[in-house]
Amino acid sequence: MTANLGKLAVDRIHHMDVNEGLKLIPDSSIDLVIADPPYGINYRSGSRKRKFTAIQNDNIIMADWLADAFRVLKDGCALYCWTRWDVYTEWHHRIAQNFTIKNCIIWQKNGGGMGDLRGAYSPAHEFLIFAVKGRHLLNGKRISDVWAVPRDPAVTYIHPTQKPVKLAEMIIEKSSQPGDVVLVPFCGSGGDCVAAKRMGRRFIAFDVEEQYVEAASNRLNEAA
């Protein structure tokens, strides 16, 4: 049976704008936020195996949701937000208006063929801003801020910025407890929701694009 948090069903991916959805969540009711927003880089997938349309709202730094994310997060809990090196300073500035930033985690992924193939180095990393509301203690043994996790094979992508479930599992393991509620403001491929389900957490997720809500929901239903 699906539980409810405020006016929203838990353990469901909602086809809804993140700002509209966040307004329905009560204050201090979320235990962890894992966000993979549009970075603001006008990204277009260059994969020759899977073609995707442009990501909505990726032509701006879409950070207006952060104030509500801070409101719904419990004291002593954490926000993890993905970004890229060329817009990192802008995201750092916006997140720091509410949260205390503790680390910039580096996701070391296998290299890709994006960008200027002859005039620039092959991109093999992304940034993950780790920020907190109050004093947040990490679980278990202290680990490095460089996470070497290979990307998913391109043929398995259901979203242009899909990230491995392993990354979300690492976040959930270090910054939450079984039964906690994880907020996923930008569902994308649904990997964060899959990780929450596998690790005994509840979740609330949003995505504005119906095609990805459907694809991620199907993936979640198939997850062990």
PyMOL CGO cylinders between C-alpha atoms (Angstrom):
from pymol import cmd
from pymol.cgo import CYLINDER

trace = [
    CYLINDER, 0.00, 0.00, 0.00, 1.40, 3.42, -0.97, 0.3, 1, 1, 1, 1, 1, 1,
    CYLINDER, 1.40, 3.42, -0.97, 1.84, 5.81, 1.96, 0.3, 1, 1, 1, 1, 1, 1,
    CYLINDER, 1.84, 5.81, 1.96, 1.26, 9.56, 1.79, 0.3, 1, 1, 1, 1, 1, 1,
    CYLINDER, 1.26, 9.56, 1.79, 3.37, 12.53, 2.83, 0.3, 1, 1, 1, 1, 1, 1,
    CYLINDER, 3.37, 12.53, 2.83, 1.23, 15.61, 2.96, 0.3, 1, 1, 1, 1, 1, 1,
    CYLINDER, 1.23, 15.61, 2.96, -0.80, 15.56, -0.27, 0.3, 1, 1, 1, 1, 1, 1,
    CYLINDER, -0.80, 15.56, -0.27, 1.65, 13.36, -2.19, 0.3, 1, 1, 1, 1, 1, 1,
    CYLINDER, 1.65, 13.36, -2.19, 1.93, 9.60, -2.45, 0.3, 1, 1, 1, 1, 1, 1,
    CYLINDER, 1.93, 9.60, -2.45, 5.27, 8.18, -1.34, 0.3, 1, 1, 1, 1, 1, 1,
    CYLINDER, 5.27, 8.18, -1.34, 7.15, 5.62, -3.48, 0.3, 1, 1, 1, 1, 1, 1,
    CYLINDER, 7.15, 5.62, -3.48, 5.81, 7.14, -6.67, 0.3, 1, 1, 1, 1, 1, 1,
    CYLINDER, 5.81, 7.14, -6.67, 7.24, 9.20, -9.53, 0.3, 1, 1, 1, 1, 1, 1,
    CYLINDER, 7.24, 9.20, -9.53, 4.95, 12.19, -10.01, 0.3, 1, 1, 1, 1, 1, 1,
    CYLINDER, 4.95, 12.19, -10.01, 4.51, 13.83, -13.41, 0.3, 1, 1, 1, 1, 1, 1,
    CYLINDER, 4.51, 13.83, -13.41, 4.79, 17.32, -12.01, 0.3, 1, 1, 1, 1, 1, 1,
    CYLINDER, 4.79, 17.32, -12.01, 6.94, 20.45, -12.07, 0.3, 1, 1, 1, 1, 1, 1,
    CYLINDER, 6.94, 20.45, -12.07, 9.35, 20.35, -9.15, 0.3, 1, 1, 1, 1, 1, 1,
    CYLINDER, 9.35, 20.35, -9.15, 8.27, 23.72, -7.76, 0.3, 1, 1, 1, 1, 1, 1,
    CYLINDER, 8.27, 23.72, -7.76, 4.61, 22.73, -7.76, 0.3, 1, 1, 1, 1, 1, 1,
    CYLINDER, 4.61, 22.73, -7.76, 5.42, 19.39, -6.16, 0.3, 1, 1, 1, 1, 1, 1,
    CYLINDER, 5.42, 19.39, -6.16, 7.63, 20.79, -3.43, 0.3, 1, 1, 1, 1, 1, 1,
    CYLINDER, 7.63, 20.79, -3.43, 4.87, 23.13, -2.28, 0.3, 1, 1, 1, 1, 1, 1,
    CYLINDER, 4.87, 23.13, -2.28, 2.80, 20.05, -1.39, 0.3, 1, 1, 1, 1, 1, 1,
    CYLINDER, 2.80, 20.05, -1.39, 5.45, 18.61, 0.93, 0.3, 1, 1, 1, 1, 1, 1,
    CYLINDER, 5.45, 18.61, 0.93, 5.29, 19.56, 4.64, 0.3, 1, 1, 1, 1, 1, 1,
    CYLINDER, 5.29, 19.56, 4.64, 8.15, 21.35, 6.38, 0.3, 1, 1, 1, 1, 1, 1,
    CYLINDER, 8.15, 21.35, 6.38, 10.96, 19.18, 7.80, 0.3, 1, 1, 1, 1, 1, 1,
    CYLINDER, 10.96, 19.18, 7.80, 9.56, 15.90, 6.45, 0.3, 1, 1, 1, 1, 1, 1,
    CYLINDER, 9.56, 15.90, 6.45, 12.38, 14.74, 4.12, 0.3, 1, 1, 1, 1, 1, 1,
    CYLINDER, 12.38, 14.74, 4.12, 15.51, 12.87, 5.27, 0.3, 1, 1, 1, 1, 1, 1,
    CYLINDER, 15.51, 12.87, 5.27, 17.70, 13.19, 2.15, 0.3, 1, 1, 1, 1, 1, 1,
    CYLINDER, 17.70, 13.19, 2.15, 17.65, 15.07, -1.16, 0.3, 1, 1, 1, 1, 1, 1,
    CYLINDER, 17.65, 15.07, -1.16, 19.37, 13.67, -4.27, 0.3, 1, 1, 1, 1, 1, 1,
    CYLINDER, 19.37, 13.67, -4.27, 19.08, 16.17, -7.13, 0.3, 1, 1, 1, 1, 1, 1,
    CYLINDER, 19.08, 16.17, -7.13, 20.23, 15.90, -10.74, 0.3, 1, 1, 1, 1, 1, 1,
    CYLINDER, 20.23, 15.90, -10.74, 18.78, 19.12, -12.18, 0.3, 1, 1, 1, 1, 1, 1,
    CYLINDER, 18.78, 19.12, -12.18, 19.33, 20.45, -15.69, 0.3, 1, 1, 1, 1, 1, 1,
    CYLINDER, 19.33, 20.45, -15.69, 22.82, 21.90, -15.33, 0.3, 1, 1, 1, 1, 1, 1,
    CYLINDER, 22.82, 21.90, -15.33, 22.13, 24.95, -17.48, 0.3, 1, 1, 1, 1, 1, 1,
    CYLINDER, 22.13, 24.95, -17.48, 24.47, 23.96, -20.30, 0.3, 1, 1, 1, 1, 1, 1,
    CYLINDER, 24.47, 23.96, -20.30, 22.02, 23.28, -23.18, 0.3, 1, 1, 1, 1, 1, 1,
    CYLINDER, 22.02, 23.28, -23.18, 23.22, 19.67, -23.22, 0.3, 1, 1, 1, 1, 1, 1,
    CYLINDER, 23.22, 19.67, -23.22, 22.40, 17.50, -26.21, 0.3, 1, 1, 1, 1, 1, 1,
    CYLINDER, 22.40, 17.50, -26.21, 23.26, 13.82, -26.21, 0.3, 1, 1, 1, 1, 1, 1,
    CYLINDER, 23.26, 13.82, -26.21, 25.90, 12.96, -28.79, 0.3, 1, 1, 1, 1, 1, 1,
    CYLINDER, 25.90, 12.96, -28.79, 25.31, 9.22, -28.60, 0.3, 1, 1, 1, 1, 1, 1,
    CYLINDER, 25.31, 9.22, -28.60, 25.01, 7.51, -31.93, 0.3, 1, 1, 1, 1, 1, 1,
    CYLINDER, 25.01, 7.51, -31.93, 23.28, 4.53, -30.30, 0.3, 1, 1, 1, 1, 1, 1,
    CYLINDER, 23.28, 4.53, -30.30, 20.48, 6.34, -28.47, 0.3, 1, 1, 1, 1, 1, 1,
    CYLINDER, 20.48, 6.34, -28.47, 19.00, 9.65, -29.61, 0.3, 1, 1, 1, 1, 1, 1,
    CYLINDER, 19.00, 9.65, -29.61, 17.33, 11.95, -27.09, 0.3, 1, 1, 1, 1, 1, 1,
    CYLINDER, 17.33, 11.95, -27.09, 15.60, 15.31, -27.34, 0.3, 1, 1, 1, 1, 1, 1,
    CYLINDER, 15.60, 15.31, -27.34, 16.92, 18.39, -25.53, 0.3, 1, 1, 1, 1, 1, 1,
    CYLINDER, 16.92, 18.39, -25.53, 16.38, 18.51, -21.76, 0.3, 1, 1, 1, 1, 1, 1,
    CYLINDER, 16.38, 18.51, -21.76, 13.69, 20.96, -20.65, 0.3, 1, 1, 1, 1, 1, 1,
    CYLINDER, 13.69, 20.96, -20.65, 14.94, 24.07, -18.77, 0.3, 1, 1, 1, 1, 1, 1,
    CYLINDER, 14.94, 24.07, -18.77, 18.60, 23.31, -19.57, 0.3, 1, 1, 1, 1, 1, 1,
    CYLINDER, 18.60, 23.31, -19.57, 19.19, 26.78, -21.02, 0.3, 1, 1, 1, 1, 1, 1,
    CYLINDER, 19.19, 26.78, -21.02, 19.15, 28.42, -17.56, 0.3, 1, 1, 1, 1, 1, 1,
    CYLINDER, 19.15, 28.42, -17.56, 20.49, 27.79, -14.06, 0.3, 1, 1, 1, 1, 1, 1,
    CYLINDER, 20.49, 27.79, -14.06, 17.23, 26.40, -12.70, 0.3, 1, 1, 1, 1, 1, 1,
    CYLINDER, 17.23, 26.40, -12.70, 17.83, 26.72, -8.97, 0.3, 1, 1, 1, 1, 1, 1,
    CYLINDER, 17.83, 26.72, -8.97, 14.60, 28.31, -7.69, 0.3, 1, 1, 1, 1, 1, 1,
    CYLINDER, 14.60, 28.31, -7.69, 13.57, 24.97, -6.13, 0.3, 1, 1, 1, 1, 1, 1,
    CYLINDER, 13.57, 24.97, -6.13, 16.44, 25.04, -3.61, 0.3, 1, 1, 1, 1, 1, 1,
    CYLINDER, 16.44, 25.04, -3.61, 14.67, 27.21, -1.02, 0.3, 1, 1, 1, 1, 1, 1,
    CYLINDER, 14.67, 27.21, -1.02, 11.75, 24.79, -0.82, 0.3, 1, 1, 1, 1, 1, 1,
    CYLINDER, 11.75, 24.79, -0.82, 14.14, 21.84, -0.74, 0.3, 1, 1, 1, 1, 1, 1,
    CYLINDER, 14.14, 21.84, -0.74, 15.75, 23.42, 2.32, 0.3, 1, 1, 1, 1, 1, 1,
    CYLINDER, 15.75, 23.42, 2.32, 12.32, 23.96, 3.90, 0.3, 1, 1, 1, 1, 1, 1,
    CYLINDER, 12.32, 23.96, 3.90, 11.20, 20.33, 3.52, 0.3, 1, 1, 1, 1, 1, 1,
    CYLINDER, 11.20, 20.33, 3.52, 14.53, 18.82, 4.61, 0.3, 1, 1, 1, 1, 1, 1,
    CYLINDER, 14.53, 18.82, 4.61, 14.89, 17.90, 8.27, 0.3, 1, 1, 1, 1, 1, 1,
    CYLINDER, 14.89, 17.90, 8.27, 17.59, 19.49, 10.40, 0.3, 1, 1, 1, 1, 1, 1,
    CYLINDER, 17.59, 19.49, 10.40, 20.75, 17.40, 10.42, 0.3, 1, 1, 1, 1, 1, 1,
    CYLINDER, 20.75, 17.40, 10.42, 20.12, 16.02, 6.93, 0.3, 1, 1, 1, 1, 1, 1,
    CYLINDER, 20.12, 16.02, 6.93, 21.85, 16.36, 3.56, 0.3, 1, 1, 1, 1, 1, 1,
    CYLINDER, 21.85, 16.36, 3.56, 21.43, 17.54, -0.03, 0.3, 1, 1, 1, 1, 1, 1,
    CYLINDER, 21.43, 17.54, -0.03, 23.46, 16.08, -2.90, 0.3, 1, 1, 1, 1, 1, 1,
    CYLINDER, 23.46, 16.08, -2.90, 23.29, 18.01, -6.16, 0.3, 1, 1, 1, 1, 1, 1,
    CYLINDER, 23.29, 18.01, -6.16, 24.94, 17.11, -9.46, 0.3, 1, 1, 1, 1, 1, 1,
    CYLINDER, 24.94, 17.11, -9.46, 26.57, 19.69, -11.71, 0.3, 1, 1, 1, 1, 1, 1,
    CYLINDER, 26.57, 19.69, -11.71, 29.46, 20.19, -14.14, 0.3, 1, 1, 1, 1, 1, 1,
    CYLINDER, 29.46, 20.19, -14.14, 32.76, 22.08, -13.92, 0.3, 1, 1, 1, 1, 1, 1,
    CYLINDER, 32.76, 22.08, -13.92, 31.74, 24.96, -16.20, 0.3, 1, 1, 1, 1, 1, 1,
    CYLINDER, 31.74, 24.96, -16.20, 28.64, 25.91, -14.17, 0.3, 1, 1, 1, 1, 1, 1,
    CYLINDER, 28.64, 25.91, -14.17, 29.90, 24.74, -10.77, 0.3, 1, 1, 1, 1, 1, 1,
    CYLINDER, 29.90, 24.74, -10.77, 30.47, 28.25, -9.38, 0.3, 1, 1, 1, 1, 1, 1,
    CYLINDER, 30.47, 28.25, -9.38, 26.90, 29.27, -10.16, 0.3, 1, 1, 1, 1, 1, 1,
    CYLINDER, 26.90, 29.27, -10.16, 25.42, 26.18, -8.52, 0.3, 1, 1, 1, 1, 1, 1,
    CYLINDER, 25.42, 26.18, -8.52, 27.75, 26.54, -5.53, 0.3, 1, 1, 1, 1, 1, 1,
    CYLINDER, 27.75, 26.54, -5.53, 26.56, 30.12, -5.06, 0.3, 1, 1, 1, 1, 1, 1,
    CYLINDER, 26.56, 30.12, -5.06, 22.87, 29.22, -5.25, 0.3, 1, 1, 1, 1, 1, 1,
    CYLINDER, 22.87, 29.22, -5.25, 23.13, 26.21, -2.93, 0.3, 1, 1, 1, 1, 1, 1,
    CYLINDER, 23.13, 26.21, -2.93, 25.18, 28.16, -0.38, 0.3, 1, 1, 1, 1, 1, 1,
    CYLINDER, 25.18, 28.16, -0.38, 22.35, 30.68, 0.01, 0.3, 1, 1, 1, 1, 1, 1,
    CYLINDER, 22.35, 30.68, 0.01, 20.49, 28.09, 2.12, 0.3, 1, 1, 1, 1, 1, 1,
    CYLINDER, 20.49, 28.09, 2.12, 22.74, 25.12, 2.82, 0.3, 1, 1, 1, 1, 1, 1,
    CYLINDER, 22.74, 25.12, 2.82, 26.25, 24.65, 4.24, 0.3, 1, 1, 1, 1, 1, 1,
    CYLINDER, 26.25, 24.65, 4.24, 28.46, 23.12, 1.54, 0.3, 1, 1, 1, 1, 1, 1,
    CYLINDER, 28.46, 23.12, 1.54, 30.83, 20.45, 2.85, 0.3, 1, 1, 1, 1, 1, 1,
    CYLINDER, 30.83, 20.45, 2.85, 32.42, 18.84, -0.22, 0.3, 1, 1, 1, 1, 1, 1,
    CYLINDER, 32.42, 18.84, -0.22, 32.60, 18.75, -3.96, 0.3, 1, 1, 1, 1, 1, 1,
    CYLINDER, 32.60, 18.75, -3.96, 32.62, 15.03, -4.72, 0.3, 1, 1, 1, 1, 1, 1,
    CYLINDER, 32.62, 15.03, -4.72, 34.17, 14.00, -8.03, 0.3, 1, 1, 1, 1, 1, 1,
    CYLINDER, 34.17, 14.00, -8.03, 32.48, 11.23, -9.98, 0.3, 1, 1, 1, 1, 1, 1,
    CYLINDER, 32.48, 11.23, -9.98, 35.30, 9.61, -11.96, 0.3, 1, 1, 1, 1, 1, 1,
    CYLINDER, 35.30, 9.61, -11.96, 33.58, 7.91, -14.89, 0.3, 1, 1, 1, 1, 1, 1,
    CYLINDER, 33.58, 7.91, -14.89, 35.04, 6.22, -17.94, 0.3, 1, 1, 1, 1, 1, 1,
    CYLINDER, 35.04, 6.22, -17.94, 35.94, 8.80, -20.59, 0.3, 1, 1, 1, 1, 1, 1,
    CYLINDER, 35.94, 8.80, -20.59, 33.69, 9.97, -23.37, 0.3, 1, 1, 1, 1, 1, 1,
    CYLINDER, 33.69, 9.97, -23.37, 33.92, 11.53, -26.81, 0.3, 1, 1, 1, 1, 1, 1,
    CYLINDER, 33.92, 11.53, -26.81, 32.06, 14.77, -26.12, 0.3, 1, 1, 1, 1, 1, 1,
    CYLINDER, 32.06, 14.77, -26.12, 33.16, 18.25, -27.10, 0.3, 1, 1, 1, 1, 1, 1,
    CYLINDER, 33.16, 18.25, -27.10, 36.19, 19.35, -29.12, 0.3, 1, 1, 1, 1, 1, 1,
    CYLINDER, 36.19, 19.35, -29.12, 37.75, 16.01, -30.00, 0.3, 1, 1, 1, 1, 1, 1,
    CYLINDER, 37.75, 16.01, -30.00, 41.03, 17.56, -31.20, 0.3, 1, 1, 1, 1, 1, 1,
    CYLINDER, 41.03, 17.56, -31.20, 41.33, 20.66, -29.05, 0.3, 1, 1, 1, 1, 1, 1,
    CYLINDER, 41.33, 20.66, -29.05, 40.25, 19.58, -25.55, 0.3, 1, 1, 1, 1, 1, 1,
    CYLINDER, 40.25, 19.58, -25.55, 40.79, 16.69, -23.15, 0.3, 1, 1, 1, 1, 1, 1,
    CYLINDER, 40.79, 16.69, -23.15, 38.23, 13.90, -22.96, 0.3, 1, 1, 1, 1, 1, 1,
    CYLINDER, 38.23, 13.90, -22.96, 35.73, 14.60, -20.13, 0.3, 1, 1, 1, 1, 1, 1,
    CYLINDER, 35.73, 14.60, -20.13, 35.81, 11.83, -17.54, 0.3, 1, 1, 1, 1, 1, 1,
    CYLINDER, 35.81, 11.83, -17.54, 34.27, 13.39, -14.44, 0.3, 1, 1, 1, 1, 1, 1,
    CYLINDER, 34.27, 13.39, -14.44, 31.27, 15.25, -13.02, 0.3, 1, 1, 1, 1, 1, 1,
    CYLINDER, 31.27, 15.25, -13.02, 30.80, 17.21, -9.80, 0.3, 1, 1, 1, 1, 1, 1,
    CYLINDER, 30.80, 17.21, -9.80, 28.48, 16.31, -6.92, 0.3, 1, 1, 1, 1, 1, 1,
    CYLINDER, 28.48, 16.31, -6.92, 27.94, 19.09, -4.37, 0.3, 1, 1, 1, 1, 1, 1,
    CYLINDER, 27.94, 19.09, -4.37, 27.42, 17.71, -0.86, 0.3, 1, 1, 1, 1, 1, 1,
    CYLINDER, 27.42, 17.71, -0.86, 25.64, 20.19, 1.40, 0.3, 1, 1, 1, 1, 1, 1,
    CYLINDER, 25.64, 20.19, 1.40, 23.88, 19.98, 4.75, 0.3, 1, 1, 1, 1, 1, 1,
    CYLINDER, 23.88, 19.98, 4.75, 21.17, 21.59, 6.87, 0.3, 1, 1, 1, 1, 1, 1,
    CYLINDER, 21.17, 21.59, 6.87, 22.64, 21.79, 10.35, 0.3, 1, 1, 1, 1, 1, 1,
    CYLINDER, 22.64, 21.79, 10.35, 25.09, 19.15, 11.58, 0.3, 1, 1, 1, 1, 1, 1,
    CYLINDER, 25.09, 19.15, 11.58, 25.00, 15.98, 9.45, 0.3, 1, 1, 1, 1, 1, 1,
    CYLINDER, 25.00, 15.98, 9.45, 27.02, 12.89, 10.37, 0.3, 1, 1, 1, 1, 1, 1,
    CYLINDER, 27.02, 12.89, 10.37, 28.00, 10.41, 7.67, 0.3, 1, 1, 1, 1, 1, 1,
    CYLINDER, 28.00, 10.41, 7.67, 27.42, 6.71, 8.25, 0.3, 1, 1, 1, 1, 1, 1,
    CYLINDER, 27.42, 6.71, 8.25, 30.20, 4.16, 8.45, 0.3, 1, 1, 1, 1, 1, 1,
    CYLINDER, 30.20, 4.16, 8.45, 33.87, 4.46, 7.55, 0.3, 1, 1, 1, 1, 1, 1,
    CYLINDER, 33.87, 4.46, 7.55, 35.12, 7.73, 6.08, 0.3, 1, 1, 1, 1, 1, 1,
    CYLINDER, 35.12, 7.73, 6.08, 35.65, 7.49, 2.32, 0.3, 1, 1, 1, 1, 1, 1,
    CYLINDER, 35.65, 7.49, 2.32, 37.31, 9.66, -0.33, 0.3, 1, 1, 1, 1, 1, 1,
    CYLINDER, 37.31, 9.66, -0.33, 35.59, 12.48, -2.21, 0.3, 1, 1, 1, 1, 1, 1,
    CYLINDER, 35.59, 12.48, -2.21, 36.56, 10.82, -5.52, 0.3, 1, 1, 1, 1, 1, 1,
    CYLINDER, 36.56, 10.82, -5.52, 34.14, 8.08, -6.57, 0.3, 1, 1, 1, 1, 1, 1,
    CYLINDER, 34.14, 8.08, -6.57, 35.29, 5.82, -9.40, 0.3, 1, 1, 1, 1, 1, 1,
    CYLINDER, 35.29, 5.82, -9.40, 32.12, 4.29, -10.83, 0.3, 1, 1, 1, 1, 1, 1,
    CYLINDER, 32.12, 4.29, -10.83, 31.84, 3.36, -14.54, 0.3, 1, 1, 1, 1, 1, 1,
    CYLINDER, 31.84, 3.36, -14.54, 29.01, 4.86, -16.57, 0.3, 1, 1, 1, 1, 1, 1,
    CYLINDER, 29.01, 4.86, -16.57, 26.12, 2.65, -17.67, 0.3, 1, 1, 1, 1, 1, 1,
    CYLINDER, 26.12, 2.65, -17.67, 26.50, 1.19, -21.17, 0.3, 1, 1, 1, 1, 1, 1,
    CYLINDER, 26.50, 1.19, -21.17, 25.03, 3.63, -23.70, 0.3, 1, 1, 1, 1, 1, 1,
    CYLINDER, 25.03, 3.63, -23.70, 22.57, 1.02, -25.02, 0.3, 1, 1, 1, 1, 1, 1,
    CYLINDER, 22.57, 1.02, -25.02, 20.89, 0.88, -21.59, 0.3, 1, 1, 1, 1, 1, 1,
    CYLINDER, 20.89, 0.88, -21.59, 20.18, 4.62, -21.35, 0.3, 1, 1, 1, 1, 1, 1,
    CYLINDER, 20.18, 4.62, -21.35, 16.55, 5.68, -20.97, 0.3, 1, 1, 1, 1, 1, 1,
    CYLINDER, 16.55, 5.68, -20.97, 17.53, 9.31, -20.26, 0.3, 1, 1, 1, 1, 1, 1,
    CYLINDER, 17.53, 9.31, -20.26, 20.34, 11.43, -21.77, 0.3, 1, 1, 1, 1, 1, 1,
    CYLINDER, 20.34, 11.43, -21.77, 22.00, 12.18, -18.40, 0.3, 1, 1, 1, 1, 1, 1,
    CYLINDER, 22.00, 12.18, -18.40, 21.50, 8.75, -16.83, 0.3, 1, 1, 1, 1, 1, 1,
    CYLINDER, 21.50, 8.75, -16.83, 23.81, 7.93, -13.92, 0.3, 1, 1, 1, 1, 1, 1,
    CYLINDER, 23.81, 7.93, -13.92, 24.63, 4.54, -12.40, 0.3, 1, 1, 1, 1, 1, 1,
    CYLINDER, 24.63, 4.54, -12.40, 22.40, 3.30, -9.58, 0.3, 1, 1, 1, 1, 1, 1,
    CYLINDER, 22.40, 3.30, -9.58, 25.62, 2.60, -7.65, 0.3, 1, 1, 1, 1, 1, 1,
    CYLINDER, 25.62, 2.60, -7.65, 26.17, 6.34, -7.16, 0.3, 1, 1, 1, 1, 1, 1,
    CYLINDER, 26.17, 6.34, -7.16, 22.76, 6.79, -5.55, 0.3, 1, 1, 1, 1, 1, 1,
    CYLINDER, 22.76, 6.79, -5.55, 23.37, 3.71, -3.39, 0.3, 1, 1, 1, 1, 1, 1,
    CYLINDER, 23.37, 3.71, -3.39, 26.59, 5.27, -2.10, 0.3, 1, 1, 1, 1, 1, 1,
    CYLINDER, 26.59, 5.27, -2.10, 24.77, 8.50, -1.23, 0.3, 1, 1, 1, 1, 1, 1,
    CYLINDER, 24.77, 8.50, -1.23, 21.89, 6.69, 0.46, 0.3, 1, 1, 1, 1, 1, 1,
    CYLINDER, 21.89, 6.69, 0.46, 24.23, 4.44, 2.45, 0.3, 1, 1, 1, 1, 1, 1,
    CYLINDER, 24.23, 4.44, 2.45, 26.28, 7.37, 3.79, 0.3, 1, 1, 1, 1, 1, 1,
    CYLINDER, 26.28, 7.37, 3.79, 23.47, 9.86, 4.47, 0.3, 1, 1, 1, 1, 1, 1,
    CYLINDER, 23.47, 9.86, 4.47, 20.26, 8.05, 5.45, 0.3, 1, 1, 1, 1, 1, 1,
    CYLINDER, 20.26, 8.05, 5.45, 18.75, 5.24, 7.48, 0.3, 1, 1, 1, 1, 1, 1,
    CYLINDER, 18.75, 5.24, 7.48, 16.31, 2.44, 6.53, 0.3, 1, 1, 1, 1, 1, 1,
    CYLINDER, 16.31, 2.44, 6.53, 12.78, 3.79, 6.34, 0.3, 1, 1, 1, 1, 1, 1,
    CYLINDER, 12.78, 3.79, 6.34, 13.90, 7.36, 5.62, 0.3, 1, 1, 1, 1, 1, 1,
    CYLINDER, 13.90, 7.36, 5.62, 12.21, 9.39, 2.89, 0.3, 1, 1, 1, 1, 1, 1,
    CYLINDER, 12.21, 9.39, 2.89, 14.41, 10.43, -0.05, 0.3, 1, 1, 1, 1, 1, 1,
    CYLINDER, 14.41, 10.43, -0.05, 13.37, 13.37, -2.22, 0.3, 1, 1, 1, 1, 1, 1,
    CYLINDER, 13.37, 13.37, -2.22, 14.31, 13.10, -5.91, 0.3, 1, 1, 1, 1, 1, 1,
    CYLINDER, 14.31, 13.10, -5.91, 13.36, 16.46, -7.45, 0.3, 1, 1, 1, 1, 1, 1,
    CYLINDER, 13.36, 16.46, -7.45, 14.41, 15.52, -11.00, 0.3, 1, 1, 1, 1, 1, 1,
    CYLINDER, 14.41, 15.52, -11.00, 13.72, 11.84, -11.56, 0.3, 1, 1, 1, 1, 1, 1,
    CYLINDER, 13.72, 11.84, -11.56, 15.31, 11.40, -15.00, 0.3, 1, 1, 1, 1, 1, 1,
    CYLINDER, 15.31, 11.40, -15.00, 16.09, 7.72, -15.52, 0.3, 1, 1, 1, 1, 1, 1,
    CYLINDER, 16.09, 7.72, -15.52, 14.77, 6.74, -12.07, 0.3, 1, 1, 1, 1, 1, 1,
    CYLINDER, 14.77, 6.74, -12.07, 18.08, 5.38, -10.80, 0.3, 1, 1, 1, 1, 1, 1,
    CYLINDER, 18.08, 5.38, -10.80, 17.82, 7.22, -7.47, 0.3, 1, 1, 1, 1, 1, 1,
    CYLINDER, 17.82, 7.22, -7.47, 14.36, 5.72, -6.92, 0.3, 1, 1, 1, 1, 1, 1,
    CYLINDER, 14.36, 5.72, -6.92, 15.62, 2.24, -7.77, 0.3, 1, 1, 1, 1, 1, 1,
    CYLINDER, 15.62, 2.24, -7.77, 18.42, 2.66, -5.24, 0.3, 1, 1, 1, 1, 1, 1,
    CYLINDER, 18.42, 2.66, -5.24, 15.99, 3.84, -2.56, 0.3, 1, 1, 1, 1, 1, 1,
    CYLINDER, 15.99, 3.84, -2.56, 13.71, 0.87, -3.18, 0.3, 1, 1, 1, 1, 1, 1,
    CYLINDER, 13.71, 0.87, -3.18, 16.58, -1.63, -3.03, 0.3, 1, 1, 1, 1, 1, 1,
    CYLINDER, 16.58, -1.63, -3.03, 17.94, -0.14, 0.19, 0.3, 1, 1, 1, 1, 1, 1,
    CYLINDER, 17.94, -0.14, 0.19, 14.71, 0.00, 2.14, 0.3, 1, 1, 1, 1, 1, 1,
    CYLINDER, 14.71, 0.00, 2.14, 14.05, 3.73, 1.87, 0.3, 1, 1, 1, 1, 1, 1,
    CYLINDER, 14.05, 3.73, 1.87, 10.87, 5.54, 0.82, 0.3, 1, 1, 1, 1, 1, 1,
    CYLINDER, 10.87, 5.54, 0.82, 10.98, 8.21, -1.88, 0.3, 1, 1, 1, 1, 1, 1,
    CYLINDER, 10.98, 8.21, -1.88, 9.08, 11.05, -3.52, 0.3, 1, 1, 1, 1, 1, 1,
    CYLINDER, 9.08, 11.05, -3.52, 10.14, 11.89, -7.08, 0.3, 1, 1, 1, 1, 1, 1,
    CYLINDER, 10.14, 11.89, -7.08, 9.15, 14.44, -9.72, 0.3, 1, 1, 1, 1, 1, 1,
    CYLINDER, 9.15, 14.44, -9.72, 9.77, 14.90, -13.41, 0.3, 1, 1, 1, 1, 1, 1,
    CYLINDER, 9.77, 14.90, -13.41, 8.19, 17.37, -15.82, 0.3, 1, 1, 1, 1, 1, 1,
    CYLINDER, 8.19, 17.37, -15.82, 8.60, 15.16, -18.90, 0.3, 1, 1, 1, 1, 1, 1,
    CYLINDER, 8.60, 15.16, -18.90, 5.96, 12.45, -19.23, 0.3, 1, 1, 1, 1, 1, 1,
    CYLINDER, 5.96, 12.45, -19.23, 8.10, 10.16, -21.38, 0.3, 1, 1, 1, 1, 1, 1,
    CYLINDER, 8.10, 10.16, -21.38, 10.73, 9.90, -18.63, 0.3, 1, 1, 1, 1, 1, 1,
    CYLINDER, 10.73, 9.90, -18.63, 8.15, 9.45, -15.86, 0.3, 1, 1, 1, 1, 1, 1,
    CYLINDER, 8.15, 9.45, -15.86, 6.78, 6.47, -17.78, 0.3, 1, 1, 1, 1, 1, 1,
    CYLINDER, 6.78, 6.47, -17.78, 10.21, 5.01, -18.57, 0.3, 1, 1, 1, 1, 1, 1,
    CYLINDER, 10.21, 5.01, -18.57, 11.50, 5.46, -15.01, 0.3, 1, 1, 1, 1, 1, 1,
    CYLINDER, 11.50, 5.46, -15.01, 8.31, 4.02, -13.53, 0.3, 1, 1, 1, 1, 1, 1,
    CYLINDER, 8.31, 4.02, -13.53, 8.66, 0.94, -15.71, 0.3, 1, 1, 1, 1, 1, 1,
    CYLINDER, 8.66, 0.94, -15.71, 12.29, 0.59, -14.64, 0.3, 1, 1, 1, 1, 1, 1,
    CYLINDER, 12.29, 0.59, -14.64, 11.28, 0.90, -11.00, 0.3, 1, 1, 1, 1, 1, 1,
    CYLINDER, 11.28, 0.90, -11.00, 8.60, -1.76, -11.33, 0.3, 1, 1, 1, 1, 1, 1,
    CYLINDER, 8.60, -1.76, -11.33, 11.18, -4.14, -12.79, 0.3, 1, 1, 1, 1, 1, 1,
    CYLINDER, 11.18, -4.14, -12.79, 13.77, -3.46, -10.08, 0.3, 1, 1, 1, 1, 1, 1,
    CYLINDER, 13.77, -3.46, -10.08, 14.43, -6.15, -7.52, 0.3, 1, 1, 1, 1, 1, 1,
]
cmd.load_cgo(trace, "trace")
